[in-house]
Amino acid sequence: MVFVGAVNAFARGIITITKNPRLLLIPLIISLLLSPLSAYLLKEVPVFQGFSEGTLSPENGSIIFEEYGGGLSEEAINEMVEFLKFLVIFVLISLLLQALSEYAVIKGALMAENNQKYTLVDLLYEGVYHAFQVFLVNLVVAILSAGVLLLPVFFFGILMALTGVSALVVLLLAVEIPLALLLMSASSMAVPIYVITNSIGASLSCFSIAFKNKLSSIGFAALLLVSIFLLLAIPASFIGLLFLGRTDFMANLVSNILQAPFQAVMQALIAIGGLMLYLELIAKRKSFEEEITEEFGI
């Protein structure tokens, strides 16, 4: 079967997690550390409250524009700027901590695969040491992936503008969906390659590996997407009912804490799954090369 590599990699990822559940503690700790900051960001921002209250007329509900043509005061704009500054800082901290977690989890899974002993403290230490490099790997891979995804959009956009054929949107989707799945698998292998080779340049080989094994890569990404959807849908189904209509800090904090274990499993599955996909595809290539060598006596 063409998707055997995808299924094997996905199964190996799940087995590795079940055999090494303590690896989940690393992304869980990161998620819990970020919970208060995330809860603050998710709570209702006062500047938007003031805007929504001040722009509707109590008599007829029509929109009222303040003098100088704007609905926001200088104070409200300053509050928004401060909020955006905090948002940028939070995103950077979050990405760096997740990079730390990703490296540590993959390193632990790799050591477990090789029957080597490890401690969470040592993994966290190595994660701290490599966090910035992993952040760069993810950033470069994300930029390259976005560029590749935009190429068909640009091409089909020109065709639609010239021909006026709206049906080309269907063809665009037929190209974009498999391409997005391929790039998702490639992205999941980038950090594992960096962990193994300790080279940012080598990590970019994830694209060539994914495109050389298209069907396995697409199948793996599809399995991963279904798993991510389920891991996000399960907590959302009951957390939404618990805090229906509430946007205060405590509601968001409790919500984030309840979601943390599911996020930890999801992050571990993506990281370890990407490692297992890389090992599976590399093993497949080596096996093929060995068969060719034996057959032709090279």
C-alpha positions as a Markdown table, in Angstrom:
| # | Residue | x | y | z |
|---|---|---|---|---|
| 1 | Met | 0.0 | 0.0 | 0.0 |
| 2 | Val | 1.2 | 3.5 | -0.9 |
| 3 | Phe | 0.3 | 4.9 | 2.6 |
| 4 | Val | 2.1 | 2.2 | 4.6 |
| 5 | Gly | 4.9 | 4.6 | 5.4 |
| 6 | Ala | 2.4 | 7.2 | 6.7 |
| 7 | Val | 0.5 | 4.7 | 8.8 |
| 8 | Asn | 3.7 | 3.2 | 10.2 |
| 9 | Ala | 5.1 | 6.6 | 11.1 |
| 10 | Phe | 1.9 | 7.7 | 12.8 |
| 11 | Ala | 1.6 | 4.4 | 14.7 |
| 12 | Arg | 5.2 | 4.6 | 15.8 |
| 13 | Gly | 4.6 | 8.1 | 17.1 |
| 14 | Ile | 1.6 | 7.0 | 19.2 |
| 15 | Ile | 3.5 | 4.0 | 20.5 |
| 16 | Thr | 6.5 | 6.1 | 21.5 |
| 17 | Ile | 4.2 | 8.5 | 23.4 |
| 18 | Thr | 2.4 | 5.7 | 25.3 |
| 19 | Lys | 5.7 | 4.1 | 26.2 |
| 20 | Asn | 7.3 | 7.4 | 27.3 |
| 21 | Pro | 4.4 | 9.4 | 28.9 |
| 22 | Arg | 6.7 | 11.5 | 30.9 |
| 23 | Leu | 7.7 | 13.3 | 27.7 |
| 24 | Leu | 4.2 | 14.9 | 27.8 |
| 25 | Leu | 5.3 | 16.7 | 31.0 |
| 26 | Ile | 7.5 | 19.0 | 28.9 |
| 27 | Pro | 4.8 | 20.5 | 26.6 |
| 28 | Leu | 2.3 | 20.4 | 29.6 |
| 29 | Ile | 4.6 | 22.5 | 31.7 |
| 30 | Ile | 5.0 | 25.0 | 28.8 |
| 31 | Ser | 1.3 | 25.2 | 28.3 |
| 32 | Leu | 0.6 | 25.8 | 32.0 |
| 33 | Leu | 3.3 | 28.5 | 32.1 |
| 34 | Leu | 1.7 | 30.3 | 29.2 |
| 35 | Ser | -1.9 | 29.9 | 30.5 |
| 36 | Pro | -2.0 | 33.1 | 32.6 |
| 37 | Leu | -0.6 | 35.3 | 29.8 |
| 38 | Ser | -2.9 | 33.7 | 27.3 |
| 39 | Ala | -5.9 | 34.2 | 29.6 |
| 40 | Tyr | -5.1 | 37.9 | 29.9 |
| 41 | Leu | -5.0 | 38.2 | 26.1 |
| 42 | Leu | -8.2 | 36.3 | 25.6 |
| 43 | Lys | -10.2 | 38.3 | 28.1 |
| 44 | Glu | -12.3 | 41.2 | 26.8 |
| 45 | Val | -10.1 | 44.2 | 26.0 |
| 46 | Pro | -11.5 | 47.5 | 27.5 |
| 47 | Val | -10.7 | 49.5 | 24.4 |
| 48 | Phe | -13.1 | 47.3 | 22.3 |
| 49 | Gln | -15.8 | 47.5 | 25.0 |
| 50 | Gly | -15.6 | 51.3 | 25.0 |
| 51 | Phe | -15.7 | 51.4 | 21.2 |
| 52 | Ser | -18.8 | 49.1 | 20.9 |
| 53 | Glu | -20.7 | 51.0 | 23.6 |
| 54 | Gly | -19.9 | 54.4 | 22.2 |
| 55 | Thr | -20.6 | 53.9 | 18.6 |
| 56 | Leu | -24.3 | 52.9 | 18.7 |
| 57 | Ser | -27.1 | 55.4 | 19.3 |
| 58 | Pro | -29.5 | 54.3 | 22.2 |
| 59 | Glu | -32.4 | 55.8 | 20.3 |
| 60 | Asn | -32.2 | 54.0 | 16.9 |
| 61 | Gly | -29.1 | 51.8 | 17.0 |
| 62 | Ser | -27.5 | 53.9 | 14.2 |
| 63 | Ile | -23.7 | 54.4 | 14.1 |
| 64 | Ile | -22.4 | 57.6 | 15.6 |
| 65 | Phe | -19.0 | 58.9 | 14.4 |
| 66 | Glu | -17.2 | 61.1 | 16.8 |
| 67 | Glu | -15.6 | 64.4 | 15.8 |
| 68 | Tyr | -12.4 | 64.1 | 13.8 |
| 69 | Gly | -13.9 | 61.2 | 11.9 |
| 70 | Gly | -12.9 | 58.4 | 14.3 |
| 71 | Gly | -14.6 | 56.2 | 16.8 |
| 72 | Leu | -11.6 | 55.8 | 19.1 |
| 73 | Ser | -10.1 | 58.4 | 21.4 |
| 74 | Glu | -6.4 | 59.0 | 21.8 |
| 75 | Glu | -6.5 | 57.2 | 25.1 |
| 76 | Ala | -8.2 | 54.2 | 23.5 |
| 77 | Ile | -5.7 | 54.1 | 20.7 |
| 78 | Asn | -2.8 | 54.2 | 23.2 |
| 79 | Glu | -4.5 | 51.2 | 25.0 |
| 80 | Met | -4.7 | 49.3 | 21.8 |
| 81 | Val | -1.0 | 50.0 | 21.0 |
| 82 | Glu | 0.0 | 48.7 | 24.4 |
| 83 | Phe | -2.1 | 45.7 | 23.9 |
| 84 | Leu | -0.5 | 45.0 | 20.5 |
| 85 | Lys | 3.0 | 45.4 | 22.1 |
| 86 | Phe | 2.0 | 42.8 | 24.8 |
| 87 | Leu | 0.6 | 40.5 | 22.1 |
| 88 | Val | 3.9 | 40.6 | 20.1 |
| 89 | Ile | 5.9 | 39.9 | 23.3 |
| 90 | Phe | 3.6 | 37.1 | 24.2 |
| 91 | Val | 3.9 | 35.5 | 20.7 |
| 92 | Leu | 7.7 | 35.7 | 20.8 |
| 93 | Ile | 7.9 | 34.1 | 24.3 |
| 94 | Ser | 5.3 | 31.5 | 23.3 |
| 95 | Leu | 7.2 | 30.5 | 20.1 |
| 96 | Leu | 10.6 | 30.3 | 22.0 |
| 97 | Leu | 9.1 | 28.2 | 24.8 |
| 98 | Gln | 7.4 | 25.9 | 22.3 |
| 99 | Ala | 10.7 | 25.6 | 20.4 |
| 100 | Leu | 12.3 | 24.6 | 23.6 |
| 101 | Ser | 9.6 | 22.0 | 24.2 |
| 102 | Glu | 9.8 | 20.7 | 20.6 |
| 103 | Tyr | 13.5 | 20.1 | 20.8 |
| 104 | Ala | 13.3 | 18.4 | 24.2 |
| 105 | Val | 10.5 | 16.1 | 23.2 |
| 106 | Ile | 12.1 | 15.0 | 19.9 |
| 107 | Lys | 15.5 | 14.5 | 21.6 |
| 108 | Gly | 13.8 | 12.4 | 24.3 |
| 109 | Ala | 11.9 | 10.3 | 21.7 |
| 110 | Leu | 15.1 | 9.8 | 19.7 |
| 111 | Met | 17.0 | 8.6 | 22.8 |
| 112 | Ala | 14.1 | 6.3 | 23.7 |
| 113 | Glu | 14.1 | 4.9 | 20.1 |
| 114 | Asn | 17.9 | 4.2 | 20.6 |
| 115 | Asn | 17.2 | 2.6 | 24.0 |
| 116 | Gln | 19.2 | 5.4 | 25.7 |
| 117 | Lys | 18.3 | 6.8 | 29.2 |
| 118 | Tyr | 17.4 | 10.4 | 29.6 |
| 119 | Thr | 16.1 | 12.8 | 32.3 |
| 120 | Leu | 13.6 | 15.6 | 31.9 |
| 121 | Val | 16.1 | 18.1 | 33.4 |
| 122 | Asp | 18.7 | 17.2 | 30.8 |
| 123 | Leu | 16.2 | 17.4 | 28.0 |
| 124 | Leu | 15.0 | 20.8 | 29.2 |
| 125 | Tyr | 18.6 | 22.0 | 29.5 |
| 126 | Glu | 19.3 | 21.0 | 25.9 |
| 127 | Gly | 15.9 | 22.5 | 24.8 |
| 128 | Val | 17.0 | 25.9 | 26.3 |
| 129 | Tyr | 20.3 | 25.7 | 24.5 |
| 130 | His | 18.7 | 25.0 | 21.1 |
| 131 | Ala | 15.5 | 26.9 | 21.5 |
| 132 | Phe | 16.6 | 29.9 | 19.3 |
| 133 | Gln | 17.9 | 27.6 | 16.5 |
| 134 | Val | 14.6 | 25.6 | 16.5 |
| 135 | Phe | 12.7 | 28.9 | 16.4 |
| 136 | Leu | 14.8 | 29.9 | 13.3 |
| 137 | Val | 14.2 | 26.5 | 11.7 |
| 138 | Asn | 10.4 | 26.9 | 12.2 |
| 139 | Leu | 10.5 | 30.5 | 10.9 |
| 140 | Val | 12.4 | 29.7 | 7.8 |
| 141 | Val | 10.3 | 26.6 | 7.0 |
| 142 | Ala | 7.1 | 28.6 | 7.6 |
| 143 | Ile | 8.2 | 31.4 | 5.2 |
| 144 | Leu | 9.2 | 28.9 | 2.5 |
| 145 | Ser | 6.0 | 26.9 | 2.9 |
| 146 | Ala | 3.9 | 30.1 | 2.7 |
| 147 | Gly | 5.8 | 31.1 | -0.5 |
| 148 | Val | 5.2 | 27.7 | -2.1 |
| 149 | Leu | 1.5 | 27.8 | -1.2 |
| 150 | Leu | 1.1 | 31.3 | -2.6 |
| 151 | Leu | 2.6 | 30.4 | -6.0 |
| 152 | Pro | -0.5 | 28.5 | -7.2 |
| 153 | Val | -2.8 | 31.3 | -5.8 |
| 154 | Phe | -0.8 | 33.9 | -7.8 |
| 155 | Phe | -0.8 | 31.7 | -11.0 |
| 156 | Phe | -4.5 | 30.9 | -10.8 |
| 157 | Gly | -5.4 | 34.4 | -9.8 |
| 158 | Ile | -3.8 | 35.7 | -13.0 |
| 159 | Leu | -5.7 | 33.0 | -15.1 |
| 160 | Met | -9.0 | 34.0 | -13.5 |
| 161 | Ala | -8.4 | 37.6 | -14.1 |
| 162 | Leu | -7.6 | 37.0 | -17.7 |
| 163 | Thr | -10.3 | 34.4 | -18.5 |
| 164 | Gly | -13.0 | 35.3 | -16.0 |
| 165 | Val | -13.5 | 31.6 | -15.4 |
| 166 | Ser | -14.5 | 31.2 | -11.7 |
| 167 | Ala | -14.5 | 27.4 | -12.0 |
| 168 | Leu | -10.7 | 27.6 | -11.8 |
| 169 | Val | -11.2 | 28.0 | -8.0 |
| 170 | Val | -12.0 | 24.3 | -7.9 |
| 171 | Leu | -8.8 | 23.5 | -9.7 |
| 172 | Leu | -6.9 | 25.8 | -7.4 |
| 173 | Leu | -8.3 | 23.9 | -4.3 |
| 174 | Ala | -7.4 | 20.6 | -6.0 |
| 175 | Val | -3.8 | 21.8 | -6.2 |
| 176 | Glu | -3.6 | 23.6 | -2.8 |
| 177 | Ile | -5.0 | 20.9 | -0.5 |
| 178 | Pro | -2.5 | 18.2 | -1.4 |
| 179 | Leu | 0.3 | 20.8 | -1.5 |
| 180 | Ala | -0.7 | 22.0 | 2.0 |
| 181 | Leu | -0.6 | 18.4 | 3.3 |
| 182 | Leu | 2.8 | 17.8 | 1.7 |
| 183 | Leu | 4.2 | 21.0 | 3.3 |
| 184 | Met | 2.6 | 20.1 | 6.6 |
| 185 | Ser | 4.5 | 16.8 | 6.6 |
| 186 | Ala | 7.7 | 18.5 | 5.5 |
| 187 | Ser | 7.4 | 21.1 | 8.3 |
| 188 | Ser | 6.9 | 18.3 | 10.9 |
| 189 | Met | 10.2 | 16.7 | 9.8 |
| 190 | Ala | 12.3 | 19.9 | 9.9 |
| 191 | Val | 13.1 | 20.1 | 13.6 |
| 192 | Pro | 13.7 | 16.3 | 13.9 |
| 193 | Ile | 16.3 | 16.6 | 11.1 |
| 194 | Tyr | 17.8 | 19.5 | 13.0 |
| 195 | Val | 17.9 | 17.5 | 16.2 |
| 196 | Ile | 19.6 | 14.6 | 14.5 |
| 197 | Thr | 22.1 | 16.6 | 12.3 |
| 198 | Asn | 22.5 | 19.8 | 14.5 |
| 199 | Ser | 22.3 | 21.7 | 11.2 |
| 200 | Ile | 19.8 | 24.4 | 10.3 |
| 201 | Gly | 20.7 | 24.0 | 6.6 |
| 202 | Ala | 20.2 | 20.2 | 6.8 |
| 203 | Ser | 16.7 | 20.7 | 8.2 |
| 204 | Leu | 15.6 | 22.2 | 4.9 |
| 205 | Ser | 16.0 | 18.8 | 3.3 |
| 206 | Cys | 12.6 | 18.1 | 4.8 |
| 207 | Phe | 11.0 | 19.5 | 1.6 |
| 208 | Ser | 12.9 | 17.2 | -0.8 |
| 209 | Ile | 12.2 | 14.2 | 1.4 |
| 210 | Ala | 8.4 | 15.0 | 1.6 |
| 211 | Phe | 8.2 | 15.6 | -2.2 |
| 212 | Lys | 10.1 | 12.4 | -3.0 |
| 213 | Asn | 7.6 | 10.5 | -0.9 |
| 214 | Lys | 4.4 | 12.4 | -1.8 |
| 215 | Leu | 1.8 | 9.8 | -1.0 |
| 216 | Ser | 3.2 | 8.8 | 2.3 |
| 217 | Ser | 3.6 | 12.5 | 3.2 |
| 218 | Ile | 0.0 | 13.4 | 2.2 |
| 219 | Gly | -1.3 | 10.4 | 4.1 |
| 220 | Phe | 0.7 | 11.2 | 7.3 |
| 221 | Ala | -0.5 | 14.9 | 7.2 |
| 222 | Ala | -4.1 | 13.7 | 6.8 |
| 223 | Leu | -3.9 | 11.4 | 9.8 |
| 224 | Leu | -2.2 | 14.2 | 11.8 |
| 225 | Leu | -5.0 | 16.7 | 10.9 |
| 226 | Val | -7.7 | 14.4 | 12.0 |
| 227 | Ser | -5.9 | 13.8 | 15.3 |
| 228 | Ile | -5.4 | 17.5 | 15.9 |
| 229 | Phe | -9.1 | 18.2 | 15.1 |
| 230 | Leu | -10.2 | 15.6 | 17.7 |
| 231 | Leu | -7.7 | 16.8 | 20.3 |
| 232 | Leu | -9.0 | 20.4 | 19.9 |
| 233 | Ala | -12.7 | 19.4 | 19.6 |
| 234 | Ile | -12.8 | 17.3 | 22.8 |
| 235 | Pro | -12.0 | 20.0 | 25.3 |
| 236 | Ala | -13.8 | 22.7 | 23.3 |
| 237 | Ser | -17.0 | 20.7 | 23.5 |
| 238 | Phe | -17.3 | 20.8 | 27.3 |
| 239 | Ile | -15.2 | 24.0 | 28.0 |
| 240 | Gly | -17.5 | 26.0 | 25.8 |
| 241 | Leu | -20.5 | 24.9 | 27.8 |
| 242 | Leu | -18.8 | 25.5 | 31.2 |
| 243 | Phe | -17.9 | 29.1 | 30.4 |
| 244 | Leu | -20.6 | 30.1 | 27.9 |
| 245 | Gly | -20.7 | 33.8 | 27.5 |
| 246 | Arg | -17.9 | 34.5 | 30.0 |
| 247 | Thr | -14.7 | 36.4 | 28.9 |
| 248 | Asp | -13.2 | 37.3 | 32.3 |
| 249 | Phe | -9.7 | 36.4 | 33.3 |
| 250 | Met | -10.5 | 33.5 | 35.7 |
| 251 | Ala | -12.8 | 31.9 | 33.1 |
| 252 | Asn | -10.1 | 32.0 | 30.5 |
| 253 | Leu | -7.4 | 30.8 | 32.9 |
| 254 | Val | -9.4 | 27.8 | 34.0 |
| 255 | Ser | -10.3 | 27.1 | 30.3 |
| 256 | Asn | -6.6 | 27.2 | 29.4 |
| 257 | Ile | -5.6 | 24.9 | 32.2 |
| 258 | Leu | -8.2 | 22.4 | 31.2 |
| 259 | Gln | -7.0 | 22.5 | 27.6 |
| 260 | Ala | -3.3 | 22.2 | 28.5 |
| 261 | Pro | -3.2 | 18.4 | 28.7 |
| 262 | Phe | -4.8 | 18.1 | 25.2 |
| 263 | Gln | -2.4 | 20.7 | 23.8 |
| 264 | Ala | 0.5 | 18.8 | 25.3 |
| 265 | Val | -0.6 | 15.6 | 23.6 |
| 266 | Met | -1.1 | 17.4 | 20.3 |
| 267 | Gln | 2.3 | 19.1 | 20.4 |
| 268 | Ala | 4.0 | 15.8 | 21.3 |
| 269 | Leu | 2.2 | 14.0 | 18.6 |
| 270 | Ile | 3.3 | 16.5 | 15.9 |
| 271 | Ala | 6.9 | 16.6 | 17.1 |
| 272 | Ile | 7.3 | 12.8 | 17.6 |
| 273 | Gly | 5.2 | 12.0 | 14.6 |
| 274 | Gly | 7.4 | 14.2 | 12.4 |
| 275 | Leu | 10.5 | 12.3 | 13.8 |
| 276 | Met | 9.0 | 8.9 | 13.1 |
| 277 | Leu | 8.0 | 10.0 | 9.6 |
| 278 | Tyr | 11.5 | 11.1 | 8.9 |
| 279 | Leu | 13.0 | 7.8 | 10.3 |
| 280 | Glu | 10.4 | 5.8 | 8.3 |
| 281 | Leu | 11.1 | 7.6 | 5.0 |
| 282 | Ile | 14.9 | 7.4 | 5.5 |
| 283 | Ala | 14.7 | 3.7 | 6.3 |
| 284 | Lys | 12.6 | 3.2 | 3.2 |
| 285 | Arg | 15.1 | 4.9 | 1.0 |
| 286 | Lys | 18.1 | 3.0 | 2.5 |
| 287 | Ser | 16.2 | -0.3 | 2.0 |
| 288 | Phe | 15.6 | 0.6 | -1.6 |
| 289 | Glu | 19.3 | 1.6 | -2.1 |
| 290 | Glu | 20.4 | -1.7 | -0.5 |
| 291 | Glu | 18.0 | -3.7 | -2.9 |
| 292 | Ile | 19.5 | -1.9 | -5.9 |
| 293 | Thr | 23.0 | -2.6 | -4.7 |
| 294 | Glu | 22.3 | -6.3 | -4.2 |
| 295 | Glu | 20.5 | -6.7 | -7.5 |
| 296 | Phe | 23.1 | -5.0 | -9.7 |
| 297 | Gly | 26.1 | -5.8 | -7.5 |
| 298 | Ile | 27.1 | -2.2 | -7.2 |
